[in-house]
Amino acid sequence: MNCGVGVLELLIILIICGFTIISAALTVIALWKICSKAGFNGALSLLMLLPIANIVLLLYIAFAEWPALKNKNE
């Protein structure tokens, strides 16, 4: 009895993992740009990779006073 993973199953797993990594990278890159333009440190976007921190980060960005706008108004 062969319990190993076949080539087709391995290919499907690699494709799904690839799409997951690509979508996570695109999300972090996009949020890095948003944080930078808002005046926050772009590294905050790495919090999007953590389950609860991503929701807290989005709420923080939505309701915090943006340093970029504060400097623009002065």
Secondary structure, DSSP 4 states (H G I P E B T S, - for coil): ---SPPHHHHHHHHHHHHHHHHHHHHHHHHHHHHHHHHTS-GGGGGGGGSTTHHHHHHHHHHHSPPHHHHHHH-
